Amino acid sequence: GGAAGSMPNISKDKLRNVELNLPPLSLQRRFASIVEAAERQKARLRAHLDELDALFSSLQSRAFNGDL
């Protein structure tokens, strides 16, 4: 049951009898590998962005100090 009035209640028996369609395990694994690859790419891009931020900071500092 739900605590809020807008939350409908469902009994445990009804919940146990709900049928779920799951994709085949091979498709689940393929999806997981795609997600992992995307996460690795995001990490690489974040690292590159950090490098670019550091380079821009250095360039900005040199420009304001008259070193350029």
KOLLUMNU-144986 format. One record per residue (C-alpha): x, y, z; residue in three letters. Coordinates in steps of 0.001 Angstrom, whole numbers, plus 500000, padded with zeros to 6 digits. Layout:
N
XYZAla...
This chain:
68
500000500000500000Gly500958503577499576Gly501061506304502195Ala499850509060499880Ala496206509236498895Gly497165509370495233Ser499032506058495400Met496870503097494499Pro497176500024496659Asn498044496645495231Ile498040493477497232Ser501083491254497499Lys499142488408495881Asp498295490551492851Lys501880491702492609Leu503179488134492754Arg500889487169489891Asn501932489996487560Val503592488591484465Glu506649490419483215Leu508013490099479712Asn511784490023479886Leu514025490321476851Pro516259487347476121Pro519429487156478199Leu521596487699475112Ser519808491004474438Leu520156492034478086Gln523896491340477922Arg524242493261474669Arg522435496222476207Phe524709496063479276Ala527827496071477096Ser526553499087475151Ile525878500944478398Val529358500068479692Glu530951501323476470Ala528997504572476726Ala530119505011480335Glu533757504455479352Arg533406507029476569Gln531858509520479002Lys534786509028481386Ala537278509639478559Arg535431512775477475Leu535327514088481039Arg539093513571481320Ala539646515466478057His537389518262479270Leu539439518520482464Asp542606518812480369Glu541039521513478199Leu539906523431481280Asp543440523325482696Ala544935524490479386Leu542426527329479084Phe543115528374482675Ser546831528457481971Ser546347530428478763Leu544029532878480495Gln546500533366483345Ser549365533986480936Arg547270536426478925Ala546309538484481990Phe549900538474483254Asn551130539806479929Gly553159536692479148Asp551683536278475669Leu
